[in-house]
Amino acid sequence: MSLTNRSRSLAVFIPGWVGDAVMATPALLALREAHPGWRMVGVGKPAPMAVLEGLDLFDEQVVCAGKGWHKGTLEIARRIRPMRISKAVLLSNSFRTALSAWLGGCGERVGLAMHGRGLLLSRALQPTMDDAGRRAIHPALLEYNRIAEAAGTADPGRRLRLATRPQDEAAAEQVWGLTGLGDRPVVVLNPGAAFGQAKFWPRHYFAELAGRLAGQGFGVLVLCGPAEAQLAQAIASDADHPQVQALAHPRGPDPSLGLSKACVRRSALLVTTDSGPRHFAQAFDVPVVTLFGPTHIGWTETWHPRSTHLQKQLDCGPCQQRVCPQGHHRCMTELTVDEVHLACMDLLGLHGGHSLPMARSAG
């Protein structure tokens, strides 16, 4: 198919993790701005696509939950081929993503030359390398921006963006009412981590922190997706305080990414593992304490001015493993409740008898 027969259409392949999708928002918005009048098609998995809802980035979406060659790679190629895509920007680094774009007949294909896919790209950028010639521990945000600039944008900058929909805000308002959080400032705790067990901070640590914050007059909401509902409820139960509540409520709305975004947006502070919702805080200018264990801070640095990163410096890490190879999990268990609570107080400005911050409104 010749370029003259293609439509003025841009397909953007979204990273596969929720947090990465949020870190890609400067690049996505820059791509939208740099292609006025083009049809912009978002291609990705359900969760990353869902977290971008409300930004009105895409004219069309290709959402594929399938895995493997037939239900994933070939299905995407089959769905995008009739669109006659003139340019594909690959913010996902997988080989299968590049193969989908190539089999789908996309004209120009821009992305990082990783995992043996360089020949499938028409513009293959080398990943940022260190002095030893290995891939550098380098912020994903900056790599996404490099790809966008190679596709024709100006410098996208570093400001993460998200939006909530009216139904998300209505669901959050329902949660606030059902849990009795009222008008008090609310600290949101996010104990989950889709990456793996190695990122988890112990349940009883979260419960103790929640109890301390509630004792200071805060409401505490334990965030969760459907898979973490039991964990959130257990933390709230262990805290044993009426001002500590789990997002999963028997009479409340179903947990969702949209609801989680709305809850973080109206919170006074987020305390989280190194997982996707961590980046919701920057997008909504909410202070955040992030508990790092096995992962390098450098991969996901976003320069949020109201953030604190906590990480123990151990000989065995950061190991980047989903399960602790040595079985002791010290990188997370040695992060004490005292240290995390102190970081919370610092971000909230509550040392020396200061009053509690105001609650964030729904508007």
N, C-alpha and C positions, 0 to 999 in steps of 0.2 A: 504494500500500500504506500503510495507516495505521500510526501508531506502535504502536498496541495490538496489531497483528498481527506486530510484529517480535520477534525473539528478543533476550534480553539478551546482545548480542554486540558486541564491539569489534574493528574491523579497524584495524591500524596499518600504514601504508605506510612501509617502511623506506627510508632514503636509499640511493642507488645505488652509493656508493663504500664500500669496506671501512672506511677510517678514519672516515668519517662515521657508519657504523653503530655503531662503538665509542663515538664521542662522543655518540651518542644513547642509550647505555645508562642514564644516570641518568633520562632521560625515560621510557624503556621500563619500567624497574622501578617508577617512580612511577605509571605508568598501570596496571600490574598490581595494585599495592597499592590504588589508588583505585577499583578495580572488582571487589570481591570477589564471587565467584559468577558473574561474567560469563565467557563464552567469549571468549578473546582470540585473534585470528587475525593472524598475521604475513604480510604481503604484500610480496614483494620479489624481487630478482634472486638467482641462486644464491650468488655470493660473499659479499655482505653477510649473507644468511641463514645461510650456513655458519659465519661467524665468530661468530655469536651462539649456536651450538650449545653445549649444556652449561649454559646459564643457566635452562633450563626456563621460558622466558617465555611460550611460545605453546601453546595447546591444539590448534591446527591451523595449518598453513602453506599458503600459496599461493605457490609458487615458479615464476616464469616467466622463461625465458631468451630468449623471443622478442623481436624488435625490430619496430618499425613499428606501424601501426594494427591490422592483423588478428592478427598473432602475439603482439603485446604488449598493447596497450590493450584491444582487444575481447576477447581471450582472458581477461584478468584479470576484466573485467566479467562475462563469461559464467560464470566459476567462482565468483565471490562472490555473484552475484544470488540463487541458491537459499538462501544462508545467512541472508538477511533481516537484514542488518547494521543495528543501531540507531545506531551511532556509528562514524565513520571519522576517524582522526587521521592527517593527512598530514605526515609528517616528510620526505618527498621533495617538492621544490619544483617539479617539472615540470608542465606543462599536462596531459600525458597521464595522469599519476597522478590528478589531479583529475577528469578525464573518465572514467577507469575507475571511480572511486568513485561518480560521478553516474550513469553508465550501469548500474553494478552495483546500483543501488537503495539505497545506503547512506542512512540517515536524516539524522542530523547529520553534517556534514562540516567539520572544523576544520583550518585550515592557513594558510600565508602567502599573501597576495594578490600573487602574482608571475606573470609571463609570461602575463598576460591571463586568468587563470583565476578571478578573484575572483567572477564570477557563478555559478561552479560550486560555490562553498563556501557553507555556511549560516552559518559564522562565519569571516570572512576577516580575518586580522591583517595589519597593515601591517609590512613589514620594518623593522628598526631603521635610521633615517636619520641622516645627518650634518647639520651646520649649514647646508650648501648645498642640502639637500633631496634629496641622492642617497643611494643605499643605502650605509650605513656599512660599513667594514671592521670586522666585529663577529664575535666567536667563534660558530661554528655551535653549540657546546654550549649557549650561552645562548639561542639562537633555538629550539632543540629544547625547552629547558625552558619557554620562553614558550608554545609550542604546547601542551605537556602541561598546563600550568597552566590555559590556556583551555579544555581538555577536562575540567577538574575535579580536577586533582591538587594536592597541596601542593608547595612548592618542592622540586624533585628533587635539588638540590645539585649538586656538581661531581665527585663520585667516579666514575670510570669502572670498570666491572665486566666481567670475562670469566671464563669457566670452561673447563677442559679435560675431555675425556671419558677414561675408562680406556684406550680404544684409542689416543687421542692420546699419552698418557703412555707406553704400551707401545712405540709407534713411536719416540718420542724416546729411550727407553732403548736401543732397538735401534741408533739412530744413534750414541749415545754409545759403545756397544760396538764397532760396526764401524769407527768413525773413531779409536778409541784415545784419546778425550778423557779417559777415566778419571775420577779424582776431582779433577783440577785445576780451578780456576775457569775458566770459558769466557766469552769475549767473542763475542757474535754480531754479525756484520756483515750489514746488509741493503742491498745495492746497487741493488735494483730500484726502479722507479717507474712504475706503470701510467699515470700522468698524461701522460708524454711524455718525450722525450729531454732536455729542458731541465732536468729534475730530477736527472739522473745526475751523480754525482761520478766522475771518470775511473777507469777500471779499474786503471791502474798505481798510482794513489794508494791505492786500497783494498788492493792487493797489498803495497805498502810498509808501510802501517799494520799489516796482518796480520803481516808479518814482524817488525816491531818488537815487537808484543805477544807473539808466540810466543817471541821471544828473551828476554822477561822472565819466561817460565814459564807464560804463559796458554795454554790451548787456544783456538783461533779457529775458529768455525763460520760459513761463509758461507751465509746463508739464501737460499732461492729458492723460487719457484713453478715449475710446469712450464715456463713461458715463459722463465724466467731461468736454467734449469739450466746452459746452456752458459757464461753469464757467470760464474756461481758457480764452476764448474769451472776456468774460465780464471784467475780471481783466485787460487784455491788453487794452481794450477800455477805462476803467476807468482811467488807468494810463496816457493815452493820450500822449504817447511819441513814436517816431519812432523806438527807440531801445528797446521797450518792445513788444514782439511778443508772440502769443500763438502757441503751437505745432500744434494744429489743424488748418491747412491752406487749403483754398479751392483748391489750385493747388498742395498741398503737399501729401506725403505718409500718409496712414491711421495710426492713433495712435496705438501703440502696445507696449507690454512689451519689445520686442527686440529693438524698436526704443527708448524707454525711457532709457533703459540701455546705449545705445550708446550716447545719449545726456548727461546723467549724467557723463559718462566716460570722455567726452571731456570738461566738465565744470570746472570753477575755484572754484565754491562753490555751494552747494545745501542748500536751505532753505525749510524745509518740515514739515508737520504734522507727528505724530507718525504713519506712514504707511509704506507699503512695500518698496517703493523707497528709504526710509531713509537708508536701508541697502545696496543699490547699491553703495552709497558713500564709505563705508568702503571697499567693495570688489574691488573698483577701486582707492582707496587711494585718495579720494576727500574730502576736508573739508565739514562739514555738521553742520548746526544749526537745531536742532529738537525742535519743539514746542509741548510740552506735556501739556495735559489738564486732561482728566478723567482717564488716565491709569498710572499704576505704572511703573516707569522707570526700576525697578528691574526685571520685567518679560523679558524685551528685551535688557538688558545691553549686550554690545559686546566689550566694552573697546577700541573703535576706538580712537586712540591718537589725531586725528584731528577733534574732535567733541565737540560741546557745547550743553548741554541739558538745556532748559529753561522751568521752571514750577513754577507756583504760589502755595504757601503753604496755603491752605484753610481748614477750619474746615470740609467742606463737601466732601473733596476729598483726594486722587483720588478715585472716586466712581466706576470705571470700567463699567459705564453704557453707552449705545449707544446714548441715548438722556438724556439731563440734567434733573434729577429728580425734581429739584427745579425751572427750567425754566429760570434761570438768566445767565447761561453759563459763569459765572465769571472766571472760570479757564482758559478760552481762551480769553475772551474780556479784561481781566486785563493784559494780555501780550501785552505791548505797542509796537508800531512801533519803538520808540526810543530804547527800550531794544533790540529788534531783530536786528536793524541796527547796534547798538554798538557791538553785538556779531559777526555780519558779518565782521565788520572792524577789530575786534580782530583776527579772524581766518585768514583774508587776510593780516594781518600785515600792515594796512594802516593808523595807527595813526602816527601823527608827520610828515605828508607830504610825506610819501613813495609813490613810483610809483605803478601803477597798476601791478598786476601779469601778467605773460605771458599767452597767450591763450594755451590751451592744443591741441596738434595736433591730427589728425585722426589716425595716425599710432600707 
